[in-house]
Structure formats: structure tokens, C-alpha cells
Amino acid sequence: MILLYLLLGFAILYQLATYALVERFRKFELEPPASFKPDYAVSHLKTVHGRQPRSETNWRSYIDQDYRGEQEVVFTIGRLGDSSAELAREIQKTDPRVKVIEGDASGNGANPKVASMIQGYPHCTQPYILSTDSDMHAPPDYMDKIMSGFEDPKVGMVTCLYCIQRVNSPALAMEALSVLDFSTSVLVARAIEGMSFGLGANMAFRRDVLESIGAFGVLGDYLAEDYQLGNRITKAGWKVKLAGMVVEDVLPGMKLKEYLLHQLRWMRTYRVSRPAGHFSFIVTQGALWASLIVLLQGWTLSSAAAFLLWWRVRLGCTRHNWKVFGAVEADRWIGWLILKDYFYLILWVFSLVGDQVRWGPRLLKLYPDGRMKVLKRYDV
């Protein structure tokens, strides 16, 4: 029983650490402006697929930045007939910086995002490469903050945190809280060991550094290309820097099944990419230790106090972190954190075994080195 209380104490300290690190991030990185106004010439490689209500707003939040440097935008669409192509071409008509590359990129690898990146990369001509996802919305100072990271000549890659700030369903609330936990864990990892991985939604590179590790062409069959890119750049002697901002991840909605499948895929990917971090995850889960204390000890004064203390700290720290990261209605949706944490414990157990993951309409087999292959395609 003493061990359970010690584990619960560690989990509480972890939550307090995330609170402190998010506060430090807010004070010293998020709120201050970029250290200088960069003017590096950038090729923006934008992988797009599908068309959502806020797609144009999201894409233009990157394109219409007040940025001093030269910028070209390469929309790359890896599937013929994708609904995103029409919007990309509409933007191209009014902006000479925009290129639209559309084709069947499936032959470039099992990872459809990377396959699309491989298709578009030859059309990027500038010495700096920026890669961003289709469903991200950038803050007004995005380009200055991400590109100012290259002020340090030893930095080969700059990446940034992201957060789901707007929620419209319980499943999306749990997804948002899962993404938030991931983002705060990045701050913890940075504090302990530094950055040796990227966050795939937003990554910027020195072109020569990117090409020295084989660029995107060697990653077509990897599930976690962001981890691979950051890890390879670090091993090559360059730094990975976390930019002082949070980008909004815009999702129109999510069902419970989609949430569970997405998180299971993410957990199995994490197990392969960072096994030590994946296995140590369970130690930080106070919901498990607090619940075990109550189950084994009964509802006594000490067990009830431990259980209630955990949820007070957990809910309070998470609410604070979500608000700092831009949540619009954190107070309304924070209660779903309790269900999300118990779902997460179940998913973590399932993630320890099995080598198959569902990604959209495809069933994938995941190999120990992080590669994957398509086993089955479902009708959609």
C-alpha cells in the first residue's frame, strides 16, 4: 500500500511539473515576440487532403503572414480527385507564390502524408523548407517565431506545439485532452533530455541538413516520420529547437470509435519510437494509483483523501495548461478528462501487444523499426 501512495505522489508531482513548465513556457517563450525579424527564403511544403469548413482559413493563416523573407507555397496533393485540389487552385489563381502539385503518390510509400511530401519536395526551390499539416491554423507571428529558431547556426530543425482549442463533442474533448497531455509531455521531455524529435504538424528545416539525412525519400514507409526526422537530425550533430508558440489543430468533429482507434495507433507508434517513454507513461497515471488505493483499502479517510486530491490536482493543472494553450471553453469540457484518463489506461494495455493499427480506411502492420505496410483497405 505504501508503494501505491508513493506512486500516486510521483504522479501528482508530475502534474505540478507540467503546470510549472507550461507557466515557464508562457512567460518566457509564448508571450514574448520573436527574438528578431528573420528573412530566410522559405519553401512551404503544404500537404493537403480533403476539404473542411475552415480549410481556406487554415491555409491562409500560413500564407498571409507578415513575413520579411521570400516565400513560395507548394500545395502537394497525393491522391487524384481529392476535394482539396479545387481550393488549392483557387488560391493559386490569386497568389503567384503558390504551386499546386497533384498526383497519385501511393507509389512513394505506405505513409500517405510522407508519400505526398516526397511528391511535392522536388518543386521546393528555397534553402529553408517548412512542412505543415492541412488542419493546422497558425497564429499571426508564426513565421517570425518558427524561422527565428535558425538564428542559432547549430539548429537544423525547428518544430512547435499544437493544441485542439475548439471542441464540439465529448469524443473531440477527449482527443483534445490527449493532444494536450502529449504537448505538455514534450515540455517535460525537453526539460529532462532536450529535443531529439519533431512534431509532424509543423516542422522547418535547413535544406542542406534535411538532404544530408536523405530528406523525405527515405521515410515513405515509416509511421512516425516526425520522430525519424528529428532523431536523424540530432544524431547527425544538429539541434532540434522548439518554437515559442502553440498552433491550433482544427478538427470538425470526432466520434468515439475514431478517437479510440487514433489514440491506439498513436500509442503503438510511440511504443516503437520511444519505448522507454511509453513504458514509463504508466507511472504518471495517478488515476490508476488512486483507484487501486480505494479498491484495496476501501473508502477510508486516507484513501478518499488520496483519490480526491489526485483529481483536484489533475483537473486543476490540466485546465490551466489547456487555457494557456488557447482552449476556448476549457471549463465546459474539462470534466471529460476523467473518462479520458480511464480510457487511456485501457488503451495503454492494448498498446503493449499487437502490431496492427488502423489509419483512416487502411489497416497497417507496424514493424519494430517503425516501418509499416498496408494489410487491407476498407471501403469508405
TORVEXTOR-990513 format. One record per residue: residue in one letter; x, y, z of N, C-alpha, C, O in turn. Coordinates in steps of 0.2 Angstrom, whole numbers, plus 5000, padded with zeros to 4 digits. Each point is the difference from the previous one (the first is absolute). Layout:
aXYZXYZXYZXYZ ...
END
This chain:
m500449945000499650065000500450065000499950054997 i500749955007500450065000500350014993500150064998 l500049894998500350014993499550044996500150044996 l499249945005499550034996500050085002499950044995 y500149975011500050075002500650044997500050064998 l500649915002500650034997499950014993500250054997 l499549904999499950014993499550064999500150034995 l499449975009499550054999500450075002499850054996 g500649955009500450065001500450034994500050064998 f500349894999500450014994499650034994500150054997 a499349925002499550024995499850075001499950044996 i500049985011499850075001500550054999499950054998 l500749935004500650044998500150014993500250064998 y499749894998500050014993499550054997500250044996 q499249965007499550054998500250075002499950044996 l500449965010500250075002500650024996500150064998 a500349904999500650014996499750034993500350054998 t499249924999499750024994499750075001500150044995 y499649975011499750075001500650055000500050054997 a500649945006500550045001500450014993500150064998 l499949894998500450004994499550044995500350044996 v499149955004499550044996500150075001500050054996 e500049975011500050075002500750034998500050064997 r500549905003500750034998500050014993500250054997 f499549904999499950014993499650064998500250044995 r499249975008499650064999500450075001500050044996 k500349965010500450065002500650024996500150064998 f500349895000500650014997500049984992500550034997 e499049945001500149984993499350024996500050024994 l499449965009499450014996499850075000499850034994 e500350015011499750075000500650054997499850054996 p500849945005500550054997500049994992499949954998 p500250114999500149994992500649964998500449995004 a499650004990500649974997500750045001499950065001 s500649905000500650045002500350054995500350045002 f499549954992500250044994499549994995499649955000 k500450094995499650004994500449964994500450034997 p499549915002500449964996499850014992499450034999 d501049964997499950014993500249944995500250014995 y499949935008500249944997499549994994499450005001 a500849984993499649984995499749935001500449955002 v499050044998499749945002499549974995499750034996 s500449905003499549964996499549975005500249965004 h499250064995499549975005499749944996499650014996 l500549935007499849944997499349985004500149985006 k499450034991499349995003499749944998499750004994 t500349955010499649944998499350015002499850015005 v499749984990499350015001499649944997500249974995 h499350025008499549954998499350015003500050025006 g499549974990499350015003499950085000500550045000 r498949985001499850075001499550015006499549974999 q500750065006499650015006499750085000500350044996 p499249975008499850075000500550055001499950064997 r500649935007500550055001500749994996500550035002 s499449934993500749994996500350064998500650015001 e499050034995500350064997500350055006500550034999 t499149985006500250045006500749975002500550045002 n499549904999500649965003500650014995500650025003 w499349974991500650014995500250075000500650014999 r499050035000500250075000500350035006500350054999 s499649925007500350025006500750004999500450035004 y499949924992500749994999500250054994500550035000 i499149974995500250034994500050085000500550034998 d499150005006499950075001500450035006499850055002 q500749925000500450025006500450074997500250004995 d499950045010500450064999500749985001500350015006 y500049964989500749975000500450044995499950014995 r500750005008500550044996500349964994500250034995 g499949915006500449964995499649984994499450005001 e500949974994499749984994499749935002500349965004 q499150034994499649945001499649974994499750044997 e500449905002499649964995499649955003500249975006 v499250014992499649955003499949954995499750014994 v500449935008499949944996499549955003500149975005 f499350044992499449965002500149934997500149994994 t500049965010500149934997499449955002499950005006 i499849984989499449965001500249934997500149994994 g499949965010500249934998499549954998500149944999 r499350095000499549954997499650044995499750065001 l500249914993499750034994499250015002499749955003 g500050114995499350015002499950025007499450015002 d501150005002499950025007499650075000500250054996 s499349965009499650065000500550065002499750064999 s500949935003500450065002500350044994500250065000 a499849904994500350034994499750064998500350054998 e499049955002499750064997500150065004500150064997 l499949945010500250055004500750034999500150065000 a500449895000500750024998500050044994500450045000 r499349944995500150034993499650075001500250054996 e499349965007499750065001500550055004500050064998 i500349925007500550045003500650024995500350055000 q499949904996500550014995499950054995500450044998 k499049975000499850054995500150075003500150054996 t499949965010500150075003500650015003500250055003 d500349904997500650005004500549974996500149944999 p500450104998500549974995500549965004500449974997 r499650035009500549965004499849935001500449965002 v499050034996499749935001500149954994499950024994 k500349925008500049954995499649945002499949995006 v499749984990499649945002500249944996500150004994 i500149955010500349944997499549945002499949995006 e499849984989499549955002500249944996500250004994 g499749945009500149944997499949945004499850015006 d500349934992499949945004500749985003500549984996 a499650045010500649995003500149945004500549995004 s499049964995500049945004500649964999500249965004 g500250054990500649964999500650025004500549975000 n499450095003500650025004500049985007500550015004 g499149944998500049975007499449995003499450024998 a500649945008499449995003499750055004499450005002 n501050055000499750065004499850054995500450034996 p498949985003499850054995500250075001500150034995 k500049995011500250075001500750014997500250044996 v500349915006500750014998500049994992500450034997 a499249925000500049994993499850064997500350024994 s499250025008499850074997500650055001500150044995 m500349965011500550045001500649984995500350054997 i499849895001500549984996499850024993500550024996 q498949985002499750034994500250074999500150034994 g499750015011500150075000500750035001500150064997 y500349905006500750035002500450024994500350065001 p499749914993500450024995499850074997500450034997 h499149995005499750074997500250065005499850054999 c500549935007500250055005500750024998500549964999 t499650115000500650034997500450045006500650014998 q499250005007500350045005500549975005499949945001 p500550095002500549975005499749985007500349965003 y499150064998499749985006499349964998499650034996 i500249925007499449964999499650005006500249995006 l499150034993499550005005499549954998499750004995 s500249955010499449954998499550015006500150005006 t499350004991499450015005499449964998499949984994 d499750005011499449964998499450044998500050065001 s499549914996499550034997499550035005499750054999 d500249925007499550025005500350055005499750005005 m500950034994500350045005499850084998500050024994 h499950025011499950075000500550045003500149995007 a500350054990500650035003499850075003499650034998 p500849985008499950075003500350054995500449994996 p499550085005500250054996500850015000500350024995 d500049965010500850005000500349944999500649995001 y499149964995500249934999500750004997500549985002 m499550064992500649994996500650035003500649985000 d499350085003500650035004500249955006500650005000 k499049975003500249965006500349944998500549985002 i499249984993500349944998500750014996500549965001 m499550094995500750014996500550045004500649994999 s499250045006500550035005500449955003500650015003 g499249934998500349945003500749994996500449975004 f499750054990500649984996500550065002500550004996 e499450045008500550055002500649975003500650024999 d499349925004500549965003500249964994499749954997 p501050055001500249974994500049925001500149974995 k499950015011500049935001499349965000500049945001 v499550104998499349985000499949974993500050044995 g499849905004499849974993499350004999499849994995 m499850015011499349994999499650045006500350005005 v499250034993499650035005499249974999499849994995 t500050005011499349975000499650045005500350045004 c499049944997499650045005499549965003499749954997 l500050075009499449975003499450014996500050054997 y499549915004499350014997499549985005500249965005 c499250064994499549995005499350014997499950044995 i499649915006499350014998499750055005499949995006 q499950074991499850055004499250015000499750035005 r500049944990499350015000499749935000500249954996 v499350035008499749945001499350004999499650055002 n500149904995499250004999499749935002499449994998 s501049965004499749945002500549975006500550025000 p499249935004500449975005500649964997500550005003 a499449974991500649964997500550054998500649995001 l499250074996500550054998500450035007500550024999 a499149985006500350035006500549955003500550025002 m499449924997500549955003500650004995500549995002 e499450024992500550004995500450065001500650005001 a499150065001500350065001500550005007500550025000 l499249945005500349995006500649954999500550015004 s499449954992500649954998500650044997500649995001 v499250054994500550044996500350055005500650015000 l499050025005500350045005500549965004500650035002 d499349915001500449965004500749994996500550005003 f499449994990500649994996500450065000500650005001 s499150064998500450064999500350025007500650025000 t499149975005500350015007500649955001500550025003 s499449924995500649955001500650024995500549985002 v499450054993500550034996500450055004500750005000 l499050045004500450055004500449965005500550025002 v499249935001500349965005500649974997500650005003 a499349974991500649964997500650054998500549995001 r499350074997500550054998500450025007500650014999 a499050005006500350025006500549945003500550025003 i499449924996500449955002500549984995500649995003 e499350004991500549974995500150054994500449984996 g499250075003500150044994499649974995499649955001 m500350094993499649984995500449964995500650024997 s499249925001500349954996499549974995500149954997 f499350095002499549984996499650064997500050055003 g499649944992499650054998499249995001499949945002 l499750114997499349995001499750024993500150054997 g499749894999499950004993499550064998500050014994 a499650025010499550044997500350074997499850034996 n500849985007500450064998500749995001500349995006 m500150014989500749985000500450054995499850004994 a500750035008500450044995500749985001500349975005 f500150034989500649974999500550044996499850044996 r500849965006500550024995500049954994500149945002 r499950084992500049954995500649964999499949944999 d500750095003500649964999500049945006500249954999 v499550075006500049955006499549954998500149945001 l499350084997499549954998500349954994499949945001 e500450084994500349964995500649965002500149944998 s500250085008500649965002499749945003500449955001 i499050045002499749945003499649964995499649965002 g500450074992499649964995499350034998499649974996 a500350095007499350044999499449955002500149965004 f499450054992499449965002500049934996499649965002 g500850044993500049944996500149935003499849954998 v500650065008500249945004499449985005500149955004 l499450094996499549995006499349984998499550005004 g500449984989499449984998499649955003499450005000 d501049955003499649955003500050005008499949955003 y500350115000500050015007499450035002499750044997 l500049935009499450035003500150075003499650054999 a501049965005500150065004500650034996500550005003 e499350044992500650034996500350065004500650024999 d499050015005500250065004500549985005500550035001 y499449915002500549975005500749994996500550015002 q499449954992500649984996500450064998500650005000 l499050054998500450064997500450045006500650014999 g499150005007500350035005500649965003500550035001 n499349904999500549965003500750004996500550005002 r499349994991500650004995500450065000500650005000 i499050065001500450065000500450015006500650035000 t499149955006500450005006500649965000500650025002 k499449924995500549955000500650034995500549985000 a499350064995500450034995500450065003500450034997 g499549995009500350055004499750075000500350055002 w499149954996499650065000499550015005499849945003 k500050114999499550015005499350014997499950024995 v499649955009499350014999499750055005500149995006 k499650074992499850055004499250005000499749994995 l500050025011499350015001499850085000500350045004 a499349984991499850074999499650025006499649965002 g500450104999499650035006499350024998499850055000 m499849904998499350014998499649945000500349945000 v499050064999499649955000499550004994499750064999 v500349904996499650004994499449965002500049955003 e499450084994499449975001499849944995500150014994 d499849935009499849944996499250014999499649995005 v500250024989499350014999499649934997500249984995 l499449995009499649944998499350025001499850035004 p499849954990499350015000499649965005499450025002 g500949935000499649955005500349945000500549984996 m499349975008500349945001499549955004499650035005 k500349914993499649955003500549965005500650004999 l499049975006500449965005500549954997500549995002 k499249974993500449954997500650034996500649975001 e499350084996500650044997500550025005500649994999 y499250035007500450025005500549945002500650015001 l499049945001500449945003500549974995500549985001 l499350024992500449974995500650054999500649974999 h499350095001500650054999500449995006500750004999 q499150005007500450005006500449935000500650005002 l499149954996500349935000500650004995500549985002 r499450054992500550014995500650045003500549984999 w499350085004500550045003500449975005500650005000 m499149965005500449965005500449954997500649995003 r499249974993500449954997500650034996500649975000 t499350094997500550034996500550035006500649994998 y499250035007500450035005500449945004500650015001 r499149934999500349945003500649984996500649995002 v499450024991500549984996500550065000500649985000 s499250084999500550065000500450015006500650015000 r499049995006500350025006499849955005499650025005 p500749924995499749955005500150025007499549985004 a501050054998500150025007499550045002499750005006 g500250054990499550055002499349975000499650025005 h500249934991499449975000499949965006499450005003 f501149964999499949965006500050045006499649985005 s500750084995500050045006499450045001499850035005 f499849974990499450045000499549985006499750045003 i500349894998499549985005500250035007499550005004 v501150014997500250035007499750075001499850015006 t500050024989499750075001499350005000499750055001 q500049894999499250005000499749995006499949945003 g500050125001499849995006499349985001499849975005 a499850034990499349975000500149925001499549985004 l501049994994500149935001500149995008499749965003 w500850074999500350005007499450025005499949965005 a499850094994499450025004499549955001499749995005 s500149994989499549954999500249935004499549975003 l501150014996500249945003500050015008499849955004 i500450114998500050015008499349995002499949975006 v499650064991499349995002499849935000499649985004 l500549994990499849934999500349955006499749965002 l500950054999500449965005499950025007500049955005 q499950114997499950025006499350025003499950015005 g499749994990499350025001499950085001500550034999 w498949995002499950085000500250025007499550025004 t501149994998500250025006500250075000500050034994 l500150005011500250085000500650014996500150054996 s500449905005500750024996499949984993500250044995 s499449915003499949984993499650054996500150024995 a499450005009499550054997500450074999499950034994 a500549995011500450064999500549994994500150054996 a500249895003500549994995499650014993500350034995 f499249945005499649994993499850084998500050024995 l499750015010499750074999500650054998500050044996 l500649955008500550044999500349994993500250054996 w499849895001500349994994499650044995500250034995 w499149965005499650034995499950075000499950044995 r500249995011500150075001500650034997500050054996 v500649925005500650024997500049994992500150044996 r499649905002500049984993499650054996500250034995 l499249985007499550044997500250085000500050034995 g500349995011500250075000500650014996500050054996 c500549915004500650014995499849994993500350044996 t499349925002499849994993499650064998500150024994 r499550005010499650064998500450064999499950034995 h500649985009500550054999500450004994500050044996 n500249905003500549994994499650014993500250024995 w499249955005499550014994499950074999500050024994 k499850025011499950074999500650044997499950044996 v500749945007500650034998500149994992500350044996 f499549905002500149984993499550024996499949984994 g499650065008499550034996499349975000499650024996 a500249935009499449975000499450065000500150045004 v499449954992499550055000499549995006499750045003 e500149894998499549995006500349945004499749955001 a500850065002500349955004499649985006499949945002 d499850115001499649985006499449964998499849965004 r499950054990499449964998500249934999499649955002 w501050034996500249944997500549965005500149944999 i500150095006500649975004499849945003500449955002 g498950045000499849945004500149944996500049945003 w500050064990500149944996500749975001500249954998 l500350095006500649985001500049935004500449964999 i499150045006500049945004499949934996500349955001 l499250064994499849944996500649994995500249944999 k500150114999500649994995500649975004500349954997 d499850065009500649975003499949935001500449965000 y498950015002499949935001500049974993500349944999 f499550094995500049974994500849994998500249954997 y500250105005500750004998500349945004500549974996 l499450025010500349945003499849934996500549964999 i498950044999499849944996500449994994500249954998 l499850114998500450004994500749995001500349974995 w500050055010500749995001500249935001500549974997 v499049995006500149935001500049974993500449954998 f499150064998499949984993500650024996500249964995 s500150095006500650024996500649965001500550004996 l499549975010500649965001500149944996500549974999 v498950014998500149944996499650024993499750055000 g500549914995499750014994500450044995500450045003 d499649954991500450044995499650034994500350014995 q499049995006499650034995499750065003499850015005 v500150044990499750075002499550014994500149994994 r499450055008499550024995500250084998500050045005 w500149984989500150074998499550014994500149984995 g499350065007499550014995499849944997499749955004 p500250044990499749944997500549944999499949964996 r500750045007500549954999500249975007500050035005 l500149904994500349975006500749994999500249974994 l500350045010500750004999500349955005499850005006 k500849974992500449965004500650055002500350024996 l499849985011500650045002500649965002499949955004 y500750064994500649965001500450045006499950065001 p500549905002500450025006500450064998500150045005 d500149974989500550064998499650064998500250054999 g499149955002499650064998499750004993499650044999 r500649914997499749994994499349975000499849975005 m499950044989499349975000499849974993500450024995 k499149945004499849984994499250005000499749985005 v500050034989499350005000499849924999500249974996 l499350015009499749945000499449994997499849954996 k499850115004499349994998499750084999500250045004 r499449974991499750064999499249995000499849954998 y499950095006499350005001499650054996500350054998 d499149935000499650054996499850055004499849995006 v500250074991499850065004499450044996499850055002 
END
